[in-house]
Amino acid sequence: MTLNVKNTLTGETEPFEPRDPDDVLLYYCGLTVSDPPHLGHARSWVHVDVIHRWLEHLGYSVRHVENFTDVNEKIVARVGEGEDEATVAERYIAETLAAMRSLNLLRAEVYPRVSEHVPEIIELVETLVEAGYAYESAGSVYFDVTAFEEYGKLSNQELAEIESQGDPDERAEKRNPADFALWKAGGVDPGAVREHAKGASWERPPEGQIWDSPWGPGRPGWHVECSAMSMTHLGKTLDIHVGGRDLVFPHHENEIAQSEAATGKPFARYWLHCELLRTDEEKMSSSLGNFVTVAEAVDRWGTNVLRTFLTAGSYNSEQLYSDGTIAEAEERWERLERSHERARAALDSPAARTKVEDERLRAAIEECRESFAAAMNDDFNTRGAQSALLELAGATNRHVDREEYDYRGLRRATACLAELAGVLGLSFDGESTGQAALADEAVELVLAVREEERAAGNYDRADELRAELESLGVEVQDTDDGPNYRLP
């Protein structure tokens, strides 16, 4: 079954074919660390995490990079007494990492920071100037959008339709209104700082960090940062670039232009964009003040309920945050958790029998695997994947309502629930994903070999195999109908 993804660049759903058949290069545009992370950020994080997990489930090795923008006027606007831009950024990075861990996110291979990649940024800007794609003006450097023929291909805009980019004060310095800054002369504009200060005031507004460059002292432009960081850690062409839908233009459009102009190679093979989390009719946003922080949400509902909520809709569909949608997620998670708990209790009861077989339960396990895979291979359809898990939970409950239990079938059902729930980042306490099913298959294989040895008269070898299993805690009992066993 082939994984298909909706590529924003082409507007088509396409078979996923990475540059390397074994290794996927995944980049996600991370946060500008100027506020505590909220559920709007968490929605994208969780979906990127699920993408990562499913790719690994399919057998790919995933090199996942996610940046921190720690140089920005929004960060400078948070500077208080005795602080500077770097210390404010460090504080919010610590909060962000703690929030990531609380959501059970897989760790990225690296979390690059803008402040640590200024030499690479300057080198990229120099390359663009030398190639004629960028120009210096009053100590700043701008990308000439007219020099890149394919500008607008991601957002499907004609150059003539694109409005001015950047601060109004830049217009006099630019050749074209749509040109964008790669390097900004001097420090942060005090007016831009006050705009983001949300009531804060200073006798002398801070200017933020400044670096030397061939064009004079200044700071990197926002768009060039992701190109420099992603290419530093993943090379010239990425397999998957993920970000919020609101970043298609200008951020991602500009990333494509500056990266491909510098390298002459495609920047990313597949562009995936996460839709926004809404509260009422507005997107959840720090600037609007209508957000719930990740820390508050985890404390109130727990990781599993939050991840059930955030994966209840696919990454590229808008989602509503409300009391009702959270309540639905709580109910879904409780159904999964209760089914898993009942099945594990049944496994440990005297009513569990090795020789009892429930074909409906075993068929439900296979149907769950097939439906789950079909959903996830359909552009990471997490809602469909959740539905597959709930179907298996229902079949498991119906089986546990019986008087005797299919021991092996129940083991496989709990293993399947744990394994596939793990792809969504959900966790049942005390169950390791996938291991139970593998253990069953391994024991049955050893017992089949043991029976062959006994049939051939090799009783010593058969006894050795039984002893090996029992040394691992597997209880084996020979009966007239063949061997039974119980795993530890």
C-alpha positions in Angstrom: 0.0 0.0 0.0 1.5 3.3 -1.1 1.7 6.4 1.0 0.0 9.4 -0.8 0.4 13.0 0.3 -1.3 16.3 -0.7 1.5 18.5 -2.0 0.8 22.2 -1.7 3.4 22.9 -4.4 1.4 21.0 -7.1 -2.0 21.0 -5.6 -2.2 17.3 -6.2 -2.2 14.2 -4.1 0.9 12.3 -5.1 2.6 9.0 -4.2 5.4 9.7 -1.7 8.8 9.0 -3.2 11.7 10.3 -1.1 15.0 11.2 -2.5 16.5 8.2 -0.8 14.3 5.1 -0.6 15.4 4.4 3.0 15.9 7.9 4.5 13.4 10.7 4.8 14.5 14.3 5.3 11.8 16.1 7.3 11.9 19.8 8.2 9.3 21.7 10.2 9.2 25.5 10.6 9.4 25.9 14.4 8.4 28.7 16.7 9.5 32.2 17.1 10.0 31.9 20.9 8.3 35.1 22.1 5.4 33.6 24.1 4.5 30.4 26.0 3.5 27.7 23.4 -0.2 27.1 23.1 -2.6 24.5 21.6 -2.4 26.1 18.2 1.3 25.3 18.2 0.7 21.9 19.7 -1.7 20.9 16.8 1.1 21.3 14.3 3.6 19.7 16.5 1.5 16.6 17.1 0.7 16.1 13.4 4.4 16.5 12.5 5.1 13.9 15.2 2.5 11.5 13.8 4.0 12.0 10.3 7.4 11.1 11.8 6.0 8.1 13.6 4.1 6.7 10.6 7.2 7.1 8.3 9.2 5.1 10.8 6.4 2.5 11.0 6.7 2.1 7.2 10.4 1.4 7.7 12.0 4.7 6.8 14.7 6.3 8.8 13.6 9.8 9.5 16.0 12.8 9.9 13.7 15.4 11.5 14.9 19.0 12.0 12.8 21.7 13.7 14.2 25.2 14.3 13.8 27.8 17.0 13.7 31.4 15.8 15.4 33.2 18.6 16.2 36.4 16.8 13.1 38.5 16.2 11.5 41.9 17.1 8.7 40.0 18.9 11.3 38.6 21.3 12.9 42.0 21.8 9.4 43.3 22.8 9.4 40.9 25.7 12.7 42.2 27.1 12.4 43.3 30.7 14.7 44.9 33.3 18.1 43.2 33.4 17.3 41.1 30.3 18.3 41.0 26.7 17.0 39.3 23.5 19.1 36.2 24.1 18.0 35.6 27.7 14.3 36.1 26.8 14.6 33.6 23.9 16.4 31.1 26.2 13.5 31.3 28.7 10.9 30.6 26.1 12.9 27.8 24.5 13.0 26.1 27.8 9.2 26.4 28.1 8.8 25.1 24.6 11.0 22.0 25.1 9.1 21.2 28.3 5.8 21.5 26.5 7.1 19.2 23.7 8.1 16.5 26.2 4.7 16.8 28.0 3.0 16.0 24.7 5.0 12.8 24.2 6.7 14.1 21.0 9.5 12.2 19.4 12.7 14.3 19.6 14.0 15.9 16.5 17.5 15.1 15.4 18.4 18.7 16.0 16.7 22.0 17.0 18.8 24.7 15.3 18.7 28.3 16.4 19.0 31.3 14.3 21.6 32.9 16.6 23.9 29.8 16.1 23.7 29.9 12.3 24.4 33.5 11.4 27.7 32.6 9.5 25.7 30.2 7.3 23.0 32.9 6.8 25.6 35.4 5.7 27.2 32.8 3.3 23.8 32.1 1.7 23.1 35.9 1.3 26.6 36.4 -0.3 25.9 33.6 -2.7 22.6 35.2 -3.8 24.3 38.6 -4.2 27.1 37.2 -6.3 24.6 35.3 -8.5 22.5 38.4 -9.2 19.4 37.4 -7.2 20.0 39.9 -4.4 21.3 43.4 -4.0 22.6 45.7 -1.2 20.8 48.9 -0.3 21.7 51.2 2.6 23.4 48.4 4.4 20.5 45.9 4.0 20.3 43.2 1.4 17.1 42.4 -0.5 16.1 39.5 -2.7 15.0 40.6 -6.2 11.8 38.6 -6.8 11.9 39.6 -10.6 15.2 37.7 -10.9 13.6 34.3 -9.9 11.2 33.3 -12.8 9.2 30.9 -10.7 8.4 33.3 -7.9 4.8 32.7 -6.8 4.6 29.0 -7.7 3.8 27.8 -4.2 1.1 30.3 -3.4 -0.2 30.4 -7.1 0.3 34.2 -7.4 1.4 36.3 -10.3 4.2 38.7 -9.5 2.2 41.7 -10.5 -0.5 40.7 -8.0 1.9 40.5 -5.0 1.8 43.5 -2.6 4.7 45.1 -0.8 6.6 42.9 1.7 8.4 44.0 4.8 8.3 47.2 6.9 7.0 50.4 5.2 10.3 52.1 5.9 12.0 49.5 3.6 10.1 50.6 0.5 12.5 53.4 -0.4 15.4 51.0 -0.3 13.9 48.3 -2.5 13.8 48.0 -6.3 10.4 46.3 -6.3 7.7 46.5 -3.6 7.6 42.7 -3.4 11.4 42.3 -2.8 12.1 40.9 0.7 14.9 41.5 3.2 17.7 38.9 3.5 19.8 41.1 5.8 18.6 44.1 7.8 21.0 46.9 8.6 21.4 48.0 12.2 19.2 46.8 15.1 15.5 46.3 15.6 13.4 49.2 14.6 11.9 50.8 17.8 8.6 51.2 16.1 8.4 47.5 15.3 9.4 46.7 18.9 6.6 48.9 20.3 4.1 47.3 18.0 4.7 44.0 19.6 5.3 45.2 23.2 1.7 44.9 24.2 1.8 47.8 26.6 5.4 47.6 27.7 7.5 50.7 27.6 11.2 51.6 28.0 13.1 54.8 28.4 15.3 53.6 25.6 13.9 50.7 23.5 16.3 47.7 23.2 17.6 47.0 19.7 18.3 43.2 20.0 21.4 41.3 18.9 23.6 42.7 16.0 26.2 40.9 14.0 28.9 42.1 11.6 28.5 41.3 7.9 30.0 42.3 4.6 27.3 45.0 4.3 27.8 46.4 7.8 26.3 45.5 11.2 22.8 44.1 11.2 20.5 41.1 11.7 19.2 38.3 9.5 15.9 38.6 7.7 13.2 36.2 8.8 12.8 34.2 5.6 16.4 33.4 5.0 16.9 31.8 8.4 14.9 28.6 7.6 16.7 28.1 4.3 20.1 28.4 5.9 19.2 26.1 8.9 17.5 23.4 6.9 20.2 23.2 4.2 22.9 23.2 6.9 21.4 20.1 8.6 19.5 18.3 5.7 21.2 19.3 2.5 20.0 21.2 -0.6 16.8 19.2 -1.2 14.4 18.2 1.5 11.8 15.4 1.2 9.1 17.0 3.3 8.7 20.6 4.5 5.9 21.1 6.9 4.5 24.4 8.3 1.3 26.2 9.1 -1.1 27.2 6.3 -0.5 30.8 7.2 3.2 30.5 6.2 2.6 29.6 2.6 3.0 33.2 1.7 5.3 35.0 2.1 7.5 32.8 4.3 7.6 29.5 2.4 7.3 31.2 -1.0 10.4 33.2 -0.1 12.2 30.1 1.2 11.8 28.4 -2.2 13.0 31.4 -4.1 16.2 32.1 -2.1 17.1 28.4 -1.7 16.5 27.4 -5.3 18.2 30.5 -6.6 21.3 29.7 -4.5 21.5 26.0 -5.3 19.8 25.5 -8.7 18.0 22.5 -7.1 14.5 21.9 -5.9 14.3 23.0 -2.3 11.6 20.5 -1.1 9.9 17.6 -2.9 6.7 17.8 -0.8 5.1 20.7 1.0 2.6 19.9 3.7 0.6 22.6 5.4 -1.2 22.3 8.7 -4.5 24.1 9.0 -5.3 26.3 12.0 -6.9 25.6 15.3 -9.9 27.9 15.8 -11.7 29.2 18.8 -15.1 30.5 17.7 -14.5 32.2 14.4 -10.8 33.2 15.0 -7.6 31.3 14.9 -5.9 30.5 18.2 -3.1 33.0 18.4 -0.8 34.6 20.9 -1.4 38.1 19.3 -5.2 37.7 19.8 -4.8 36.5 23.4 -7.4 33.7 22.8 -5.1 30.8 23.5 -4.7 28.0 26.1 -1.1 27.2 26.8 0.1 23.6 26.4 1.1 23.5 30.1 -2.5 24.5 31.2 -4.1 22.0 28.8 -1.8 19.1 29.8 -2.5 19.8 33.4 -6.2 19.9 32.9 -6.8 17.0 30.5 -3.6 15.0 30.2 -1.5 14.0 27.2 -3.7 11.2 25.9 -6.9 13.2 25.8 -5.1 16.2 24.1 -3.5 14.0 21.5 -6.8 12.3 20.9 -8.3 15.7 20.4 -5.5 17.1 18.2 -5.6 14.0 15.9 -9.4 13.9 15.7 -9.0 16.0 12.5 -6.4 15.5 9.8 -3.5 17.9 9.7 -4.9 19.8 6.6 -8.4 20.4 7.9 -9.4 23.2 10.2 -10.2 22.2 13.8 -12.4 23.8 16.4 -11.3 24.0 20.0 -14.4 24.1 22.3 -15.8 22.3 25.4 -17.7 20.0 23.1 -14.7 18.9 21.0 -12.6 18.3 24.0 -15.5 16.3 25.6 -15.7 14.2 22.4 -11.9 13.5 22.7 -12.2 12.5 26.3 -15.0 10.0 25.4 -12.9 8.6 22.6 -9.8 8.1 24.7 -11.8 6.6 27.6 -13.3 4.0 25.1 -9.9 3.0 23.9 -8.4 2.9 27.4 -11.3 1.0 28.9 -11.2 -1.6 26.2 -7.5 -2.1 26.6 -7.8 -2.4 30.4 -10.6 -4.9 30.1 -8.7 -7.0 27.7 -5.6 -7.1 29.9 -7.7 -8.1 32.9 -9.3 -10.9 30.9 -5.8 -12.1 29.8 -4.9 -12.5 33.5 -8.1 -14.4 34.4 -8.7 -18.1 34.6 -11.2 -17.8 31.8 -8.4 -17.1 29.3 -7.9 -20.3 27.2 -5.1 -21.1 24.8 -7.3 -23.4 22.8 -10.3 -21.0 22.5 -10.3 -19.1 19.2 -12.7 -16.3 18.3 -12.4 -15.8 14.5 -14.5 -12.6 14.7 -11.9 -11.0 17.1 -9.0 -12.2 15.0 -10.6 -10.8 11.9 -11.3 -7.5 13.6 -7.6 -7.2 14.4 -6.7 -7.7 10.7 -9.4 -5.3 9.7 -8.1 -2.7 12.1 -4.6 -3.0 10.7 -5.8 -2.7 7.2 -8.1 0.3 7.9 -5.5 2.1 10.0 -2.9 1.7 7.3 -5.3 2.8 4.6 -6.2 5.9 6.5 -2.6 6.9 7.4 -1.4 6.2 3.8 -4.2 8.5 2.6 -2.3 11.8 3.4 -2.0 10.9 7.2 -5.7 10.7 7.8 -5.6 10.6 11.6 -9.3 10.7 12.1 -9.8 7.6 10.0 -6.9 6.0 11.9 -8.7 6.8 15.2 -11.9 5.2 13.9 -10.1 2.0 13.1 -8.8 1.8 16.6 -12.3 2.4 18.0 -13.7 -0.4 15.9 -11.1 -2.8 17.3 -11.9 -1.6 20.8 -15.6 -2.4 20.2 -14.8 -5.9 18.9 -12.5 -6.5 21.9 -15.2 -5.4 24.3 -17.7 -7.8 22.7 -15.2 -10.6 23.1 -14.6 -9.9 26.8 -18.3 -10.0 27.3 -18.1 -13.8 26.7 -17.6 -16.5 29.4 -14.3 -17.8 28.0 -11.6 -15.8 26.3 -9.3 -16.4 23.3 -6.0 -15.9 25.0 -3.9 -15.5 21.9 -6.4 -13.4 20.2 -6.7 -11.0 23.1 -2.9 -10.7 23.3 -2.9 -9.8 19.7 -5.7 -7.3 20.1 -4.0 -5.5 23.0 -0.7 -5.5 21.1 -2.4 -4.1 18.0 -4.2 -1.4 20.0 -1.0 -0.4 21.7 1.1 -0.5 18.6 -1.2 1.6 16.4 -2.2 4.0 19.1 1.5 4.5 19.5 1.6 5.8 16.0 -0.8 8.6 17.1 1.4 9.1 20.2 -1.1 7.6 22.6 0.1 5.4 25.4 -1.5 2.7 27.5 0.4 2.3 30.7 2.2 -1.0 31.1 2.0 -2.1 27.4 5.0 -2.0 25.0 3.9 -1.4 21.5 4.2 -4.4 19.1 6.1 -6.6 21.5 3.2 -8.8 22.5 2.4 -9.8 19.0 6.0 -10.6 18.2 6.3 -12.6 21.4 3.3 -14.7 20.4 4.7 -15.4 16.9 8.1 -16.3 18.3 6.8 -18.7 20.9 4.5 -20.4 18.4 7.4 -20.8 15.9 9.6 -22.4 18.6 6.7 -24.7 19.7 6.2 -25.7 16.0 9.9 -26.6 15.7 9.6 -28.5 19.0 6.7 -30.6 17.7 8.7 -31.4 14.6 11.6 -32.6 16.8 9.3 -34.8 18.9 7.7 -36.3 15.8 11.2 -37.1 14.5 12.0 -38.8 17.8 14.5 -36.1 18.9 13.2 -35.8 22.4 16.3 -34.4 23.9 16.3 -31.5 21.5 12.5 -31.0 22.1 13.2 -30.8 25.9 15.9 -28.3 25.3 13.6 -26.0 23.4 11.0 -26.3 26.2 13.6 -25.5 28.8 14.7 -22.5 26.7 11.2 -21.1 26.7 10.6 -21.7 30.4 13.9 -19.9 31.2 12.4 -16.9 29.5 9.3 -17.2 31.7 7.1 -18.9 29.1 4.9 -21.6 30.8 4.5 -24.6 28.5 1.9 -27.4 29.1 1.6 -30.5 26.9 -2.0 -31.7 26.3 -3.7 -34.3 24.1 -4.5 -31.5 21.7 -1.0 -30.2 21.6 1.1 -27.7 23.7 -0.5 -24.8 25.4 1.5 -21.8 26.7 1.2 -18.7 28.7 3.6 -15.7 28.4 4.9 -13.8 31.4 
